[in-house]
Amino acid sequence: MARDTFEARDYWEKRLADDYSLTGVGFRRLGPSFNAWAYRVRRERFLSAVQRLELDPDNAQVVDVGSGTGVYVDCWQSLGASVTGVDLTEVAVQQLRQAFPDGRFVRSDISEPGLVELIGAESADAVSAMDVLFHVVEGAAFENALRNIHAVLRPGGYFLYSDLFVHGRARRRKHRVARPLVEIERSLDEVGFEVIERAPLFVLMNDPLDSRNPLYRALWYAVAGVIGTSDRIAEFAGRRLYPLELKLTASRRESPTTELMVCRRR
């Protein structure tokens, strides 16, 4: 039986119209306080990765894909970069224009053919696509997205990309697909990217989809269920896990959950 077609724009327009917040773009089950702490981790790990690049942010032209509530727009602007944000939804674009008047924001699908003309070929020093491309569920659209990102980057430009990078088979849900690491690496190479770094974005604070330990996965989901029952519990858990998560993500090479990959355009 064929899978139902996932209408990504309709899904995200409704989701963000109902809840334009870190919870709306994050792990809704865990509530606003836990998501706030989780996004602090994301911000720290992202900025750390950017600071390791051979890139002068003060003079950089950056494209942020799937800008959502503007977490990574804010990161780039805090470093002095000029940012063009791309989002699938009109809801996000209108909110982002108000929140970041110094940025440029356009509504577009990253896999659409016209994106390069909209942004400009070889116009960006860096592109970020954080927690975005696993929502591009169709294989052809995913490949198109990579080609578009490659096309808007200058030669030698950087692509920062977070995903689940699973070992083994793909894991599919209606609005998300966790692709195997080997397939992603092959696609990146074919498009014209060199992978220069892959490191944990989380270790404990996100779904351990890539863990091979069923007892650990069961325990994680049980604890997540408790955290999701109360924002007070979520605040307590997020506050306690935050410093531990920063230590673990800085010291480990692999993670059972979301990782950050840095690529360079050849």
N, C-alpha and C positions, 0 to 999 in steps of 0.2 A: 504494500500500500504506500502511495506517495505521501511524503510529509506535507502538512499544510504549509502554505507560503507564509513566511514571517514578514509582515509589513513593518519594517524597522522604524520608519518615520512616524507612522501612526502610533506605534507603541511608545516611542520616546516623547512625542508631543504630549500625549495623554499623561504619561508618568511625570514629566516635569511640570506640566500645567497643574497637576494635583499636588506636587511636592517639589518645588524648586529649591533644593537644599542639598547639603552633603549626604543626607539620608536618601534623597531622591536619586542621586547619581551613584550612591554607594551600596552597602550591604543592608538593605532595608530591615531585614529581620533583627538586626542588632541595635537599631535605634539611633537617635541623634547624638547622644553623648559618646557612645563607643565609636561611631563613625567620625566624630570630631577628632578623637585621639588617633584613629587609624589614618586620617588624612594628615595629621602632624607627622606620622611616620613616613608617609608617602613623600611629603614635602622635604623632609630631611634627607631621605635617600636620593631623591631626584636632584636636589641642589648639590649633594656630594658628588653625584655622577657628572653633572655639568661642570663643576669646578675642576674635574680631572681632564677635561677636554682641552685640546689645543684650539681654544676659541676665546675671542675677546668679546664678551657679551655686550659691552658698551657700544660696540660698532656692529653688532650682529642683527641681521634680519631673520626673524624666526617665524615659523608657522606652527601653530598648535592645533592639532586635529582632535575634534570631539571636545571642545573647550568646556562644555557643560556649565558649571558654576564658576569657572575661572580660576581654579586652584593653580594650574600650571601657567596660565597667563600671568598671574600675580608673581609666581616664582621667577619667570623670565623678566618681567618688568622690574622686579626688585634688584636684578643684576644689571639693569640698564638696557636690555634688548628692546628692539622695536618688534611688536608682535602683531601678526595677522592670525586671528582665531577663526576656525572653521567648525561649524556645528550643523548637525542634521536638522535641528529644530528651530523654528521661528521663535519659540518661547525663549530658548537660551540666547539666541542672537540679540533679541531686544533687551534682555536683562544685562547681557555683557556690555552692550553699547553704553548703557547707563552707568554700569559699575566701573568701566575702564575707558574713559573718554579718550585716552591717548592711544588706544589700540584700534585696529581695524577688524571688523567682524562680518563674516559672510555666511549665508546659509547654503550649504551644499553637501552632497553625498561624496565622501572621499573616493568612492569607486566610480563616480561619473566621469565620462570622457571630457567634459568641459572644464573640469577643475583646474587643469594646468593653465588654460587660457585665463581663468578667473584670477588665479594667484600670480602667475608669471613663471615661465620656464626658467630654470636655473637662477632663481631669484633669492633663495633662502640659504642661509649658512647652517641652519639646523631646523629639524622638524621633530616635534614631540607628538606621540600618539599613546597616551597613557590610559590603560584599561579601556581601550576602544576597539581594537581590531578583532578581539574575540567575539564582539557583537556583530561582526560582518560574517554572517553564518554561511553564505554560499561561497564555494571554492573559487569560482570565476571572479566574483566581486572582490574577494580577498586579494587575488593576484592583481586585479586592476588597481586596487588601493596601493599596493606596494609599488606598482609601476608609476602611479601618479606622484607618490611621495618621492621616488627616485628622480622624476622629471622636474620637480620644483626645486630640488636641491642643486646647489653648485657642485662641481666635481670636488671631492674632498670634504663635502658637507656631512653633518652628523644626523643620524636618525636615532632618537631615543624612544623606546617602545616597550611597554609592559604587557605581559601575557602570562599564561599558565605553563607553557612550554613542557607539556607532559611527556613522560617517557612511556612508550607503549601506545596503545590505541587512542584514537580521538574520543573525547567525551562530549556528547551533544545534549543541549537543552534547546527549548524553542528559541530563546533570544541569545544563546551563547554557545560557542563551540571552542573547546580546548584542543588545539591541534598538536600533534606530536612534534617534539623539538626537531627531529630529523627532517620532517617535512617542511617546517618553517625555515630551517637553515638552508635547505635545498632551494626553496622559493626565493629567499633573499639572495643567494648566490646567482641564480639564474637571472634575476632582475638587474643585478649589478651592485650588490652591497657586500661589504666585508664586515663580518662580526668581529668587534674588537673587545667586547666585554659582556659578560652576563653575570648578574649578581642578585641575591635575594632582595626583593622589595618588602616582603613579609616572611616571617617564619611561623609565628604563632597566631597572628591576628586576622587571618583570612582562611577561607575554606581549603583544607589540606587535600585537594583533589588529586595531587600527584603522589601522595603517600601510599606506600605499598603495605602499610601496617593497618589491617582492618580494625584492630582494637583502638589504635590511636585515632583513626577517623571517627569511630563510634563515640569515643570519649569527647572529641572536639565538638561533634554535633550535639552531644548531651549538654556540654558546658555552654555552647552557643544558645541552646534552648533556654537555659536558666538566665543567661545575660539578657535575652530578648524579652523576659517577663517584666522587667522594671528598668526605667532609665536611671534610677539610683544605683542599681546593681551594675548597669552598663558603664556608668561614670566611674565607679569603683574599679571595675575590671580594666577599663581602658587606661586609667591613671596608673595602675600597678603594672600593667603589661608594657606600657610605652617605653620606659628606660630599658627594660629587658629586651624588647624587640629591637631597639637601636643597637644594642650590643651584639645580638645574634645576627642581625642582617649585615653588620660590619665585619663579622668574623667568619661567617660560613660561605662556602662556595656554591652550595646547592640548597634549595628550599622545596618543601612539599607543596608550596602554594605560589603566589604571584612573584615573578622575577622581572628585573629590568635589564633589557638588552640594549647595548649601544653599538650602532653600526656606522660605517663610513661609506659614502658613495664613491665607487671606483670611477 
